[in-house]
Amino acid sequence: MSSALFRSAFRQLRVHQWMKNCLVFVPLLAAHRLESAELLIKSALAFVAFSFLASTVYILNDWLDIEADRRHPTKCKRPLPSGELSKSVAFLLGLALLSVTTLICFYLGDTGFAACLALYLGVNVFYSFKAKRMLGLDAVCLALLYTLRILAGGAATQIPVSFWLMTFSSFFFLSLALLKRTSELVLSGDVEGSHRRAYNVGDIEVIVSLGTAASLVSGLVLLLYLNSPQNAALYKSAELLWFLLPILFYWKLRLWILARRGQIAQDPVAYALKDRVTWILILISGGVLAFASLG
């Protein structure tokens, strides 16, 4: 394979999107089992499987949308629409990725993990072809895709995902999905919805209201968890975890205001991964968790 072809294939994978799949490590972190090398390896394999499957979906989407993407001002520069990567090579690349994902499923030997991957693929395809243009259902699908990563991480390591974690993540990611729609509408300024979504600019205030409400509910779930017996059993100084609440509220408030101002021009998760303030808050939160664990 020539270096140019290798670079094109690598670009097609959209490796920068793989960071989202770090969510598979959340059950391991929440259960305080990071010291287990066996579970770390299983989580790492789950990360690889999800990343390869996601890249397979990107290839499928670009393959099917190739003619439309060639007329798009920015998507035309992607490897498939631009002609840098042929359809045959893209097909073989997708087949290889899907094969590795399948092998990992067999190695882990957990039907729950395989079911999560299958559901992730199904929801992704449904979202790409139908749900992203359906009012409300698009945001639900996006939230589900994120939450499935956490469920898959629990299945791969045989660590049960708690009711608290599932509830928190559902509302947390629903709020981010609605934030994404808000940002798109603010930037598009399209009252007729020609950006192929089911919304128009007049819907912004409703979406913002629902999104901020989902943010507050996720904070409320965290608040209730911090006062639960399960939390007290895991942390020596559980009271220190209350500092996570203002951190969460500040981060969400900042993102919503930036989105409403039109300053988030991409997926909010992708934006957050490049945002210096977000990384500072992550480091502070990590310090709070460490001090709470060590007492």
Order of alpha helices (4+ residues) and beta strands (2+ residues): alpha-alpha-alpha-alpha-alpha-alpha-alpha-alpha-alpha-alpha-alpha-alpha-alpha-alpha
